[in-house]
Amino acid sequence: MKVVKAKISDLIPDDINANKGTEYGQKLIEKSLRELGAGRSIVIDRNNRIISGNKTVEYAGSVGLEDVVVVETTGDQIVAVRRTDIDLDSKRGRELAIADNATAKVNIAWDEANIAALKEQWDIEPENWGIAEFANVDEKEGANKQGSLEERFIIPPFSILDTKSGRWQNRKNEWLSLGIKSEIGREEDLTFSRSSQPPRIYDLRNKIREKTGFDPSWDEIIEYCKINNIPTQDGTSIFDPVLCEIIYRWFNTPKGLILDPFAGGSVRGIVAAKLGMQYYGVDLRREQIEANYQNAKEVIGEQFMPYWVCEDSMNIDKLFYKNKYDLAFSCPPYADLEVYSDDPRDLSNMKYEEFIQVYREIIKKICSLLNDNRFAVFVVGEVRNKAGIYYNFIADTIDAFRSAGLAYYNEMILVNQIGSLAIRVSRQFNGSRKIGKHHQNVLVFFKGDTSKIKSIFPEIEYSEEEISAFCSECEENV
């Protein structure tokens, strides 16, 4: 047995951790580490990747536990951590024993998507280890349990929105099964490269090379996958309907009017219509507007159509001056990261300085159209210039809304699927030290008196029947 020293920063988290933990459990872990120090040992592999103890490591650094003592073993010996400063028959010793059992009990919340990935990639049967026998742990002792939060809010209203979770993915599939085709009307490969594929597609390409000696193009790989019903990453990005749904349910008034200055595809309009909310969107591209209306007719018929107009968002105050709106919601162009058209009015064609000037003016106009005591929500992400330096787009967005008189009220991190980023990040990081980015920022602003939120926005409490009602309605229409 060999003992070596390391640092917390040397340890690498498990990127397919089957246990995503619970908010209450993680608070207990942090409290235990801060007040009682480290007790239970963690387990790492030969490459410093964490097998068990991911959450312990995550919070250890935040409480000042930076040093790691690594005991190297091949699994034929039990490793015991001796706390020389503690006697079990003392208040501190008994507290540590209680804390150890409590955190183990309340920090289990299985990540269905990661469990499925483990099963697919390594043929692991989670049922053999009792996962199917466990419900997500009841957090009633000290906090609402995860299950009840999901029942009330669809997705728990935390600052981290995890699109990889089983709950999120199931909900997304329900929405897409309605027939939403937001990618129609957009040029192919608008956002994603054809080579931005899950690891299994890279493995397939390598096998074809090995067996045939032929190096297929990505177009050929995608075509092969389509013929053989192998799922691939689509070439065009679409807006996440689950994010859209929770923003409408959380931050709009019942049946409130929604204003979107950068409409893009059909998702935000269709989701609004299915929730009984009137949507007004603007987009420069006529083919996009036509495709949106066509898709909306396919999904919801003629009954409660969203309203899209083909125009410049700079004219939004002239287009929609007759109404006052209850929610401003959009995902603006990320400067020149994605070029949507060759129209000189298109913000994605502008230099950043000009882009921000026009962007601020549009934000000012939509805020003027917003009712008092209402929310505005923008989904944004940082963008690099040609030298690789961030423009600071998030801060510029916040400043634009503040300048328009709104308060910066909430921020949520939208964690996206890693996909091929796990493969691409190695070259990217080694060549430039650029971190692999797989999140966006959901910025929430408020216009008016925040003390009136409670009286204007009703308490949220959805039953499972209410949440899934739109699916059965749509199936009947189809």
Secondary structure, 3 states (H helix, E strand, C coil): CEEEEEEHHHCECCCCCCECCCHHHHHHHHHHHHHHCCCCCCEECCCCEEEECHHHHHHHHHHCCCEEEEEECCCCCCCCCCCCCCCCCCHHHHHHHHHHHHHHHHCCCECHHHHHHHHHHHCCCHHHHCHHHCCCCCCCCCCCCHHHHHHHHCCCCCCEEECCCHHHHHHHHHHHCCCCCCCCCCCCCCCCCCCCCCHHHHHHHHHHHHHHCCCCCHHHHHHHHHHCCCCCCCCCCCCCHHHHHHHHHHHCCCCCCEEECCCCCCHHHHHHHHCCCCEEEEECCHHHHHHHHHHHHHHHCCCCCCEEEECCHHHHHHHCCCCCEEEEEECCCCCCCCCCCCCCCCHHHCCHHHHHHHHHHHHHHHHHCEEEEEEEEEEECCCECCCCCECCHHHHHHHHHHHCCCEEEEEEEEECCCCCHHHHHHHHHHHHCCCCCCEEEEEEEEECCHHHHHHHCCCCCCCHHHHHHHHHHHHHHC
